[in-house]
Amino acid sequence: QAQVVESGGGSVQAGGSLRLSCAASGSSYVSNCMGWFREVPGKEREGIASIYLYGGNTNYADSVKGRFTISRDDAKETVYLQMNDLRPEDSAMYYCAADRDLGPWDGYCTRSKYMYKDWGQGTQVTVSS
């Protein structure tokens, strides 16, 4: 089973930036798709970005498109989420997910929370106005 670990959360003022990191590791673990999700109390977990690690294709929710960027560092086996122009409504617990059995569809990885099996513990992002 994979271990997924996020880091990089914190508190920032509106308009600021943060970068989250995610590493998935385990015996012979290789994931084609990885995604970033966020959740606030009382709401469903939202898939905000995904990346196909081999093709590099990315997929974003409308709520973050143009402000957030998901990327990968193959050498470090790490996926990042660069978050710019943060807004108070971006405040949430952010989770990274992976699944070694999940592949892309038409070149893109899903943002559906139901399709990923391996999850990190989450990292809190708080944006103040």
C-alpha positions as CSV (number, residue, x, y, z in Angstrom):
1,Q,0.0,0.0,0.0
2,A,1.2,3.5,-0.8
3,Q,2.0,6.2,1.6
4,V,0.9,9.6,0.5
5,V,2.2,12.6,2.3
6,E,1.3,16.2,1.8
7,S,3.2,19.3,3.0
8,G,3.2,23.0,2.5
9,G,-0.1,24.3,4.0
10,G,-0.3,27.3,6.2
11,S,-1.9,30.7,6.7
12,V,-1.8,33.5,4.1
13,Q,-3.5,36.7,3.4
14,A,-5.9,37.1,0.4
15,G,-3.9,37.5,-2.8
16,G,-1.0,35.6,-1.5
17,S,0.5,32.3,-2.6
18,L,1.3,28.9,-1.3
19,R,2.9,25.7,-2.7
20,L,1.8,22.3,-1.6
21,S,3.9,19.2,-2.1
22,C,2.8,15.6,-2.4
23,A,4.9,12.4,-2.5
24,A,3.5,8.9,-2.9
25,S,5.8,6.0,-2.0
26,G,5.7,2.3,-1.3
27,S,7.1,-0.9,-2.5
28,S,7.1,-0.7,-6.3
29,Y,4.5,2.0,-6.2
30,V,3.8,3.8,-9.5
31,S,0.8,5.9,-10.0
32,N,-0.2,7.2,-13.4
33,C,-2.6,9.7,-12.0
34,M,-2.5,12.0,-9.0
35,G,-4.9,14.6,-7.8
36,W,-5.4,17.4,-5.3
37,F,-8.6,17.7,-3.4
38,R,-10.0,20.0,-0.8
39,E,-12.7,19.8,1.8
40,V,-14.4,22.2,4.2
41,P,-16.7,21.0,7.0
42,G,-20.2,20.3,5.8
43,K,-19.3,20.1,2.2
44,E,-18.2,17.3,-0.1
45,R,-14.6,16.8,-0.9
46,E,-13.8,18.7,-4.2
47,G,-11.4,17.5,-6.8
48,I,-9.5,20.7,-7.9
49,A,-6.6,19.4,-10.0
50,S,-5.2,16.3,-11.4
51,I,-2.2,15.3,-13.5
52,Y,-1.2,12.4,-15.7
53,L,2.3,11.8,-14.6
54,Y,3.6,10.4,-17.9
55,G,1.9,12.7,-20.3
56,G,1.8,15.8,-18.1
57,N,-1.8,16.6,-19.0
58,T,-3.6,18.5,-16.3
59,N,-7.2,19.0,-15.4
60,Y,-8.6,21.8,-13.2
61,A,-11.9,22.7,-11.5
62,D,-13.3,26.0,-12.7
63,S,-13.0,27.4,-9.2
64,V,-9.2,27.3,-9.4
65,K,-8.5,27.5,-13.1
66,G,-6.0,30.2,-13.9
67,R,-4.9,30.6,-10.3
68,F,-3.6,27.1,-9.3
69,T,-1.1,25.0,-11.2
70,I,-0.4,21.3,-10.7
71,S,3.0,20.0,-11.7
72,R,5.4,17.1,-11.2
73,D,9.0,16.6,-10.5
74,D,10.0,13.2,-11.8
75,A,13.4,13.2,-10.2
76,K,11.9,13.8,-6.8
77,E,8.7,11.7,-7.4
78,T,6.7,14.7,-6.2
79,V,3.6,16.5,-7.3
80,Y,3.1,20.1,-6.5
81,L,0.1,22.5,-6.3
82,Q,1.1,26.1,-6.8
83,M,-1.7,28.3,-5.5
84,N,-1.7,32.0,-6.5
85,D,-4.1,34.8,-5.9
86,L,-5.6,32.9,-2.9
87,R,-9.0,33.9,-1.7
88,P,-10.8,33.3,1.7
89,E,-13.0,30.7,-0.1
90,D,-9.9,28.7,-0.8
91,S,-9.5,27.9,2.9
92,A,-9.9,24.2,3.4
93,M,-8.1,21.0,4.2
94,Y,-6.2,20.0,1.1
95,Y,-5.6,16.3,0.3
96,C,-3.4,14.6,-2.2
97,A,-4.5,11.3,-3.7
98,A,-3.0,8.6,-5.9
99,D,-3.9,5.2,-7.3
100,R,-1.6,2.8,-9.0
101,D,-4.4,1.2,-10.9
102,L,-5.9,4.4,-12.2
103,G,-5.0,5.6,-15.7
104,P,-6.0,8.5,-17.8
105,W,-9.1,8.7,-20.0
106,D,-8.4,10.4,-23.3
107,G,-5.1,11.6,-21.9
108,Y,-6.5,13.2,-18.8
109,C,-6.8,12.0,-15.2
110,T,-10.1,12.2,-13.4
111,R,-10.8,14.6,-10.5
112,S,-13.4,12.3,-9.0
113,K,-12.7,11.5,-5.4
114,Y,-14.3,8.1,-5.9
115,M,-11.6,6.9,-8.3
116,Y,-8.6,7.3,-6.0
117,K,-7.7,4.7,-3.3
118,D,-4.6,6.2,-1.6
119,W,-4.9,9.4,0.3
120,G,-2.7,11.6,2.4
121,Q,-3.6,13.0,5.9
122,G,-4.2,16.5,4.5
123,T,-2.7,19.9,5.0
124,Q,-4.6,22.9,6.2
125,V,-4.7,26.1,4.1
126,T,-6.2,29.2,5.7
127,V,-6.7,32.4,3.7
128,S,-7.6,35.6,5.6
129,S,-9.2,38.6,4.1
